[in-house]
Amino acid sequence: MSATSAPGDGGTAEAAPAGFFRSRWVSPPPDLEQLDPSVLAPGFRAAGVACGLKGAGETDVGVLLCSTERVDSALALTANASAAAPVRLCRDECDAAAIRAIAVNSGNANASTGDQGYRDAVQMRDAAADALGVARRAVAIAETGTIGVPLKADALVGGVRDAAAALSDHGGVDFARSIMTTDREPKQCAVRVCGVTLSAQAKGAGMIEPGFATMLCFVQTDAVVQEPDAALRSALAGSMERITVDGQMSTNDTVLLQATGAADRPLPEGLLDAVLLQLALEIAADGEGATRVARIQVREARDDAEAERVARAIGNSPLVKTALFGRDPNWGRIAQAAGQALAGEELEELGPDRIDATELGAETAEPELSVALGRGQGAAHLYFSDLTYDYVRINAEYTT
């Protein structure tokens, strides 16, 4: 199928332009210009360097700075009760509405590392603030990688200083590479529409089922954003909150929106939603070992919450995910997962008249599935990746 569905509405629109917006499910604003992804929105500079956390020569530390003193920002952090040290530090000490800089490493999650891990996070934050000449409360930090391993703090601090010294307004790709772990490719874009520029970088491949937002994602714009937190939460609800790879919520999920307002124009309608949805779908498509992404639409539930529960049961079912991998249109697995989500309740029998799994067996990279529960007007959708041999291999060998 060549039609492109608008985010979450199940309808169709004209095919998306080639380039960053590749999914049938994303509808970017009209008259959008796609820029070189190394370009950052005006007023922002970034860099990525290697400091030895991941291995010799691998880019593993990044710094991004808003050069203007005034910036409106919003920050969303994981709901995981075992939140990593950088997340806890951001909660405790960041002025989430006025973040000018972010420092990140992708060699170590600095999670479950105790009091020393928190001190290391503070040291990383302070090094960035001093190198950039920015107040500590205006610096956020993010880290990703192996959980439970002490951080090489001295190497990281040196990397932060090196990255701060290498900042460039064309540093988007290097910064995007600095946040990668098991990602196959960097995920980033730079676009311009209606006199507004927006750039974004994200990472994520495994441990993906957000309970609030995303893995790591950073968005910069020169647009005027009157209520950044509301804008970000709304866009996340239709994008990062709609994906799963393995049903696992990360300890380190962090997303940051920064807006300078220098363009003196509002953020174009639908732009942030489209960019975050495409990034979310790239994360799902890059799910460790993944080869396909499907959308499951659940309709006729008693309410939206019930539809959500059923959609996640289907999207996280190993049986459905392996059927997606094998191109096996086994609608019975969808019926089983839906029934499991509603265990203990009465549900009319689900058969092929209520379940459409035809595209599960097709060669399309983005199959569309649906189930009608026949219980009410509730609806929800979810994007999920397949489960392959490589997912087991990658995670079985993650630290060995």
C-alpha positions in Angstrom: 0.0 0.0 0.0 1.3 3.4 -0.9 -1.0 5.7 1.0 0.3 7.5 4.1 -1.8 7.5 7.2 -1.9 10.7 9.3 -0.6 10.2 12.8 -3.0 7.9 14.6 -6.1 8.6 12.7 -6.2 5.5 10.5 -7.0 7.6 7.4 -5.0 8.2 4.3 -3.2 11.1 2.8 -0.8 11.8 0.0 2.5 9.9 0.0 5.1 11.4 2.2 8.1 13.0 0.5 11.3 11.0 0.2 14.1 11.5 2.8 13.5 11.7 6.5 9.7 11.2 6.4 9.6 7.7 5.0 6.7 6.1 6.9 3.2 5.6 5.4 1.9 6.7 8.8 3.5 10.1 9.0 2.1 13.3 7.3 4.5 16.2 7.5 3.2 19.8 7.0 3.0 21.0 3.4 5.9 23.1 1.9 8.4 21.5 4.2 12.1 21.7 3.2 14.4 18.9 4.4 17.9 20.2 5.3 21.2 18.5 5.7 20.8 16.6 9.0 24.1 17.9 10.3 22.5 21.4 10.4 21.1 22.6 13.7 18.3 25.1 14.2 19.7 28.7 14.3 21.2 29.5 17.7 22.3 25.9 18.5 25.7 24.3 18.3 26.7 20.7 19.0 29.5 18.2 18.9 30.3 14.6 19.4 33.7 13.1 20.4 35.3 9.9 21.6 36.6 9.5 25.1 36.9 5.7 25.4 33.7 4.7 27.1 32.5 2.5 24.3 35.8 1.6 22.7 38.7 3.1 20.8 37.6 5.8 18.4 33.8 5.4 18.9 31.9 8.6 19.4 30.5 8.4 22.9 30.2 11.9 24.4 28.0 14.7 23.0 27.3 18.3 24.0 24.6 20.6 22.6 24.3 24.3 23.5 21.7 27.0 22.9 23.9 30.1 22.3 21.2 32.6 23.2 20.6 33.3 26.9 16.8 33.1 26.6 15.4 29.7 25.8 12.0 28.1 26.5 12.4 24.4 27.2 10.6 21.3 28.4 12.0 18.1 29.8 10.4 14.7 30.1 12.0 11.9 32.1 11.4 8.2 32.6 8.8 7.0 35.1 11.0 3.9 35.9 11.3 3.6 39.7 15.0 2.6 39.2 15.7 5.8 37.4 19.4 6.4 36.6 21.6 9.0 38.3 21.3 11.5 35.4 17.5 11.3 35.5 17.5 11.9 39.2 19.9 14.8 38.9 17.7 16.4 36.3 14.7 16.0 38.4 16.4 17.4 41.5 18.4 20.4 40.1 17.4 21.3 36.5 15.3 24.4 35.7 13.3 22.4 33.2 11.8 25.5 31.6 15.1 27.2 30.8 17.6 24.5 29.8 20.4 25.9 27.6 22.7 22.8 27.3 22.7 19.1 27.4 25.7 16.8 27.9 25.3 13.1 27.1 27.3 9.9 27.0 26.4 6.6 25.3 28.9 4.3 26.9 27.4 3.8 30.3 23.9 4.3 31.7 25.1 5.3 35.1 22.1 3.5 36.5 22.0 1.4 39.7 25.4 2.9 40.6 24.5 4.3 44.0 25.7 7.5 45.6 28.9 7.5 43.6 26.9 7.4 40.4 25.0 10.5 41.5 28.3 12.2 42.3 29.6 11.3 38.9 26.5 12.7 37.3 27.0 16.0 39.2 30.7 16.0 38.1 29.6 15.6 34.4 27.0 18.4 34.7 29.5 20.7 36.4 32.1 20.1 33.8 29.7 21.0 31.0 28.5 24.1 32.8 32.0 25.3 33.5 33.2 24.6 29.9 30.2 26.3 28.4 29.9 29.2 30.8 26.3 28.3 31.6 24.5 28.1 35.0 24.4 24.6 36.4 20.6 24.6 36.6 20.5 25.3 32.9 22.4 22.1 32.0 20.7 18.8 31.6 22.6 15.5 31.3 21.6 12.1 29.9 23.4 8.8 29.8 22.7 5.5 28.1 24.4 2.1 28.0 25.0 -0.8 30.4 23.3 -0.7 33.7 25.1 -1.3 37.0 28.6 -0.5 35.9 30.6 2.2 37.6 31.3 5.2 35.3 34.8 6.2 34.2 34.2 9.7 35.4 37.6 11.2 34.6 37.4 10.0 31.0 33.9 11.3 30.7 34.7 14.8 32.1 37.6 15.0 29.6 35.2 14.1 26.8 32.7 16.7 27.9 35.4 19.4 27.8 36.6 18.2 24.4 33.0 18.2 23.0 32.4 21.7 24.4 35.5 23.0 22.7 34.4 21.5 19.3 30.8 22.9 19.1 29.6 23.6 15.6 26.3 24.8 14.1 26.7 21.8 11.7 27.3 19.3 14.5 24.0 17.5 14.3 25.3 14.2 12.9 28.3 14.0 15.3 26.0 14.6 18.2 23.5 12.0 17.0 26.3 9.5 16.7 27.4 10.3 20.2 24.1 9.0 21.7 24.0 5.7 19.8 24.3 2.3 21.6 23.0 -0.7 19.7 21.4 1.6 17.1 22.3 0.7 13.5 22.3 4.2 12.2 21.9 7.7 13.7 18.4 9.1 13.9 18.2 12.8 13.2 16.7 15.5 11.0 16.7 19.2 10.1 13.7 20.7 8.5 12.4 24.2 7.6 8.8 25.3 7.1 7.0 28.6 7.2 10.2 30.4 8.2 10.8 28.1 11.2 13.7 25.6 11.5 13.6 22.5 13.6 16.4 20.0 14.2 16.2 16.7 16.2 18.3 13.8 17.3 17.2 10.5 18.9 18.5 7.1 19.9 16.8 3.9 20.8 16.8 0.3 19.7 16.2 -1.9 22.8 14.5 -1.6 26.2 11.7 0.3 24.5 8.3 0.8 26.0 8.0 4.4 27.2 5.9 5.2 30.2 6.1 8.9 29.5 8.2 9.8 26.5 11.2 8.2 24.7 14.7 6.8 25.0 16.9 9.8 24.3 15.6 12.6 22.1 16.6 16.2 21.7 14.7 18.8 19.7 15.8 22.3 18.9 13.8 25.1 17.1 13.9 28.8 16.6 10.1 28.9 16.7 8.1 30.6 19.4 6.6 27.9 21.6 4.2 29.5 24.2 3.8 26.4 26.3 6.7 24.0 25.7 5.7 21.4 28.2 2.2 21.1 26.9 3.4 21.0 23.3 6.0 18.3 24.0 3.6 16.1 26.0 1.0 16.3 23.3 3.5 15.4 20.6 4.9 12.5 22.7 1.4 11.1 23.3 1.0 10.5 19.6 4.6 9.3 18.9 7.0 8.0 21.5 4.1 6.8 23.7 2.8 4.8 20.8 5.8 2.4 20.3 7.2 -0.8 21.8 10.1 -3.0 20.9 10.2 -5.4 23.9 7.9 -4.0 26.5 10.8 -2.9 28.7 10.8 0.7 30.2 14.3 2.2 30.3 15.9 3.6 33.4 17.3 6.5 31.4 14.6 7.8 29.1 15.0 11.6 28.5 13.5 14.0 26.0 14.3 17.7 25.7 12.6 20.4 23.7 14.4 23.8 23.4 12.9 26.8 21.6 14.6 30.2 21.2 11.7 32.1 19.5 14.3 33.9 17.3 12.3 33.2 14.2 9.4 35.2 15.7 7.0 32.7 14.3 4.9 30.0 16.0 5.8 26.4 15.6 3.9 25.2 12.5 0.9 23.0 13.2 1.8 19.3 13.1 5.5 19.8 12.7 6.6 18.5 16.1 4.1 15.7 15.9 5.4 14.5 12.5 9.1 14.7 13.5 8.6 12.9 16.7 6.4 10.2 15.1 9.0 9.6 12.4 11.8 9.4 15.0 9.6 7.0 17.1 9.0 4.7 14.1 12.7 4.7 13.3 13.4 3.6 16.9 10.9 0.8 16.5 12.3 -0.1 13.1 15.8 -0.2 14.7 14.6 -2.4 17.5 17.5 -4.8 18.2 17.4 -7.2 15.2 14.1 -5.9 13.9 13.1 -6.2 10.3 9.5 -4.8 10.3 7.2 -2.5 12.2 3.4 -3.0 12.3 0.6 -0.9 13.6 -2.2 -2.5 15.5 -5.5 -0.6 15.8 -7.9 -1.7 18.5 -11.5 -0.5 18.0 -14.9 -1.0 19.8 -13.4 -1.4 23.2 -15.4 -0.3 26.3 -13.1 2.8 26.6 -9.8 4.0 25.4 -8.0 2.6 28.5 -9.2 -0.9 27.6 -8.2 -0.5 24.0 -4.8 0.6 25.2 -4.4 -2.5 27.3 -5.4 -4.8 24.5 -3.1 -3.0 22.0 -0.1 -3.4 24.2 -0.9 -7.0 24.9 -0.9 -7.7 21.2 2.2 -5.5 20.4 4.2 -7.1 23.2 3.2 -10.7 22.5 6.2 -12.8 21.5 3.8 -14.9 19.4 2.5 -12.0 17.5 5.9 -10.5 17.1 7.4 -13.7 15.8 4.5 -14.1 13.4 5.3 -10.5 12.1 8.9 -11.6 11.6 7.9 -14.8 9.8 5.2 -13.1 7.7 2.6 -15.6 9.1 -0.9 -14.2 8.9 -1.9 -16.0 12.1 -4.9 -14.0 13.4 -5.4 -16.5 16.2 -2.4 -15.2 18.0 -3.9 -11.7 18.0 -7.2 -13.2 19.4 -5.2 -14.9 22.1 -3.3 -11.8 23.1 -6.5 -9.7 23.2 -8.3 -12.3 25.3 -5.4 -12.5 27.7 -5.5 -8.7 28.2 -9.2 -9.1 29.2 -8.8 -12.2 31.2 -11.7 -12.8 33.6 -14.2 -10.8 31.5 -16.7 -11.9 29.0 -15.7 -11.3 25.4 -17.5 -12.2 22.2 -15.5 -14.7 20.2 -12.9 -13.0 18.0 -12.6 -14.4 14.6 -11.4 -13.3 11.1 -14.6 -11.2 10.8 -13.2 -9.0 13.7 -9.5 -9.4 13.2 -7.7 -8.2 10.0 -4.2 -9.7 9.9 -3.9 -10.0 6.1 -0.9 -7.7 5.9 0.9 -9.7 8.5 1.7 -12.2 5.8 2.5 -9.6 3.1 5.9 -8.3 2.1 5.2 -4.7 3.2 7.7 -3.3 5.7 4.8 -1.6 7.6 1.8 -3.9 7.9 -1.5 -2.7 9.2 -3.4 -4.9 11.6 -6.8 -4.3 13.4 -9.1 -5.9 15.9 -12.7 -4.9 16.7 -13.7 -6.0 20.2 -17.5 -5.3 19.8 -17.7 -3.8 23.3 -18.1 0.0 22.9 -16.5 3.1 21.3 -12.9 3.0 22.8 -9.9 2.9 20.5 -6.1 2.9 20.6 -3.2 2.1 18.4 0.4 1.0 18.8 3.4 0.6 16.6 5.6 -2.5 17.4 8.6 -4.3 15.9 9.0 -8.0 15.1 11.0 -10.4 17.3 14.0 -12.0 15.5 16.9 -14.3 16.2 19.2 -11.2 16.4 17.2 -9.8 19.4 18.1 -12.8 21.4 21.7 -12.8 20.3 22.3 -9.1 20.9 20.8 -9.2 24.4 22.3 -12.6 25.3 25.8 -11.1 24.6 25.2 -7.5 25.8 27.8 -7.5 28.5 29.9 -10.5 27.5 
